[in-house]
Amino acid sequence: MTRGNQRELARAKSQKKQAEINKKKGSGDKGGNKGASLETRKQRDADIMREKQQKAKEKGEPSTSKQ
């Protein structure tokens, strides 16, 4: 148990380093965007927004789009 503190410090340092690496990644390399092109992401996001606006319109709530 003499190395317990060193392990914890090394683990914390590693987590901080991984967080920095993840910050520097482009949006195409993260999560649900991985492997998707910019155009694909734009199209997917536009479809999602259209669905949200349609649901809001059906409920009778004002939409959040700027016109």
C-alpha positions as CSV (number, residue, x, y, z in Angstrom):
1,M,0.0,0.0,0.0
2,T,3.0,2.3,-0.2
3,R,2.2,3.3,-3.8
4,G,-1.5,4.1,-3.2
5,N,-1.1,7.9,-3.3
6,Q,1.2,7.7,-6.4
7,R,-1.4,5.7,-8.3
8,E,-4.2,8.1,-7.4
9,L,-2.0,11.1,-8.5
10,A,-1.1,9.3,-11.8
11,R,-4.7,8.4,-12.4
12,A,-5.8,12.0,-11.9
13,K,-3.0,13.3,-14.2
14,S,-4.0,10.8,-16.9
15,Q,-7.6,11.8,-16.7
16,K,-6.7,15.5,-17.1
17,K,-4.5,14.7,-20.0
18,Q,-7.2,12.7,-21.8
19,A,-9.7,15.6,-21.2
20,E,-7.3,18.0,-22.9
21,I,-6.9,15.6,-25.8
22,N,-10.6,15.3,-26.2
23,K,-11.1,19.0,-26.2
24,K,-8.7,19.4,-29.1
25,K,-10.6,16.8,-31.3
26,G,-12.7,18.0,-34.1
27,S,-16.5,17.5,-34.0
28,G,-16.2,14.8,-36.6
29,D,-14.2,12.6,-34.2
30,K,-16.6,12.8,-31.2
31,G,-19.5,10.7,-30.1
32,G,-22.3,10.3,-32.6
33,N,-20.5,12.4,-35.2
34,K,-17.6,9.9,-35.5
35,G,-17.1,9.1,-39.2
36,A,-19.8,11.4,-40.4
37,S,-19.0,14.2,-42.9
38,L,-19.9,17.8,-42.3
39,E,-22.8,17.6,-44.8
40,T,-24.2,14.5,-43.2
41,R,-24.1,16.1,-39.8
42,K,-25.8,19.2,-41.1
43,Q,-28.5,17.2,-42.8
44,R,-29.1,15.1,-39.7
45,D,-29.3,18.2,-37.5
46,A,-31.7,19.9,-39.9
47,D,-34.0,16.9,-39.9
48,I,-34.0,16.8,-36.1
49,M,-34.9,20.5,-36.0
50,R,-37.7,20.1,-38.5
51,E,-39.2,17.3,-36.4
52,K,-39.0,19.4,-33.2
53,Q,-40.7,22.3,-35.0
54,Q,-43.4,20.0,-36.3
55,K,-44.1,18.7,-32.8
56,A,-44.2,22.2,-31.4
57,K,-46.6,23.3,-34.1
58,E,-48.9,20.3,-33.4
59,K,-49.0,21.2,-29.7
60,G,-49.9,24.8,-30.6
61,E,-46.7,26.2,-29.1
62,P,-44.9,29.0,-30.9
63,S,-41.8,27.7,-32.8
64,T,-38.4,28.8,-31.9
65,S,-37.3,29.6,-35.5
66,K,-36.4,33.1,-36.5
67,Q,-38.5,34.5,-39.4
